[in-house]
């Protein structure tokens, strides 16, 4: 068995995003298999497939990984309105598939939590990504074992698994579990904590031109697994490599990594390791993001709500006129809105319908030297002349605009 | 009817495999300066754009000629993003209108 062999255990699901429009047969397992195969690993994906089995088989052949699929009754699908939205999952209740006594035995494995129930695994070395937020399960809960186990968890998953709330305490608690040699706790804008029994270090993200977030966690785990399992890289370098591959992925959501670019990604990872590894988490500024946008239709209000929720989920302070001041006459709301605008660090403006209030807020911000990130999904260039000419950053993608506002506040752009 | 039945419909899987996906369509958002240079039989490579809302673009010598939309576009996106190469072969150019046959390369 060559050292490039990786067995992936994970979901094969249908995924759809409304904006930007995507429709794809993936899921964590299939996406990780695609990434690993494109990086040069010999991949076997163990999963469940429903009526769409033939599509997954065809994709596996084309992306050059082996699909070992057990049958299930229905396809599971995820629908996202935008890449930062919480998905709708169909069917709404999924039965745990009948588990045979069959288990996977392999040298190197990458294991994801699965909606249908995870396939038990016995491995020499394993990377485990529990996937399921506050409902996350421990790797050994289904009888799985590994001689060496690396855990890749989000903050919420780590908190659920350990009952701890501080990233270093989460990592320390995870490292106390049998055979866990590495724990990575992903903490959004603060970076990711990479913990081993010898050290705890923080890594960061690589800013990208666009952010297609769906599946980025899967990609991180897959790239980490490639570096750690097949290259024998340290956990820290593997995590930096994973971060760089994620930046390449989120540019457009393509999960085949260009072979010609991989060496450059390793170079970037090594540079990150040397120049950007930190002993402490990055601090999220307490200054606020002003969320400008119309809220006069259901769609407009929904867009404001979603942007505010996404920013707050990432730990940022947001001032949203409709949420924080409310509706009212000009005498009642304008001065308070402008006061808060004047003490904001950055403005995120949603340019739906070129609302005059939003345009005014943008001009007011620029006149006061406040950076503006403007989301213009369907605007004419001629409507944006003043924005371009006054130094606004204009993007045509909602999620990317939200990330740009975060990066602006964090000083990354 | 509100309050009854189920909306548990999920996402429709592709109707046909990528290897047999083929359809005729008219290029949307045709770029006049490119369309007028096209010949019947030209094969325009298709790619998925990262930006909304029309994600599949047909190019000629690296320049956008128009976009592909319609009921089959979701299946087309799935195939292109899964590494299959598709082209829009020019069937007819009538003024600014360009009819193409979308198929695997």
Contacts between the chains, C-beta under 8 A, distances in Angstrom:
chain1	res1	chain2	res2	distance
A	14	B	10	7.3
A	14	B	11	4.6
A	14	B	13	6.0
A	15	B	11	7.7
A	16	B	11	4.8
A	16	B	74	7.5
A	19	B	52	4.4
A	19	B	53	6.6
A	20	B	49	7.8
A	20	B	50	6.3
A	20	B	51	6.2
A	20	B	52	4.2
A	20	B	53	7.6
A	20	B	55	6.1
A	21	B	52	6.2
A	21	B	53	6.4
A	21	B	54	7.8
A	21	B	55	4.7
A	21	B	73	7.7
A	21	B	74	7.7
A	21	B	77	6.9
A	22	B	55	7.3
A	22	B	77	6.2
A	22	B	81	7.3
A	23	B	11	7.2
A	23	B	74	3.6
A	23	B	75	7.4
A	23	B	77	5.3
A	23	B	78	5.5
A	24	B	77	6.8
A	24	B	78	4.9
A	24	B	81	5.3
A	24	B	82	7.2
A	25	B	13	7.4
A	25	B	14	7.4
A	25	B	78	5.8
A	25	B	82	7.2
A	34	B	82	7.9
A	51	B	13	6.5
A	52	B	13	4.1
A	52	B	14	7.7
A	54	B	17	6.2
A	55	B	13	6.3
A	55	B	14	5.7
A	55	B	17	6.5
A	55	B	18	7.9
A	55	B	78	7.6
A	58	B	17	5.0
A	58	B	18	5.9
A	58	B	19	6.6
A	58	B	82	8.0
A	59	B	18	7.6
A	59	B	82	4.4
A	59	B	83	7.9
A	62	B	18	7.3
A	62	B	82	5.9
A	62	B	83	4.9
A	62	B	84	6.1
A	63	B	82	6.4
A	63	B	83	5.4
A	74	B	10	7.7
A	75	B	10	6.6
A	75	B	11	7.7
A	75	B	13	6.1
A	76	B	10	7.9
A	77	B	10	4.3
A	77	B	11	3.8
A	78	B	11	7.8
A	79	B	11	6.2
A	90	B	8	5.8
A	90	B	9	6.7
A	90	B	10	3.3
A	90	B	11	6.8
A	91	B	8	5.1
A	91	B	10	6.5
A	92	B	8	5.4
A	210	B	50	5.1
A	210	B	51	7.6
A	212	B	50	6.7
A	251	B	50	6.6
A	252	B	48	7.0
A	252	B	49	8.0
A	252	B	50	3.9
A	253	B	50	7.2
A	253	B	81	7.1
A	254	B	48	7.7
A	254	B	81	6.2
A	255	B	81	7.7
A	256	B	83	5.7
A	377	B	52	6.2
A	377	B	53	7.5
A	378	B	53	7.3
A	396	B	51	5.0
A	396	B	52	7.0
A	397	B	50	7.5
A	397	B	51	5.9
A	397	B	52	6.5
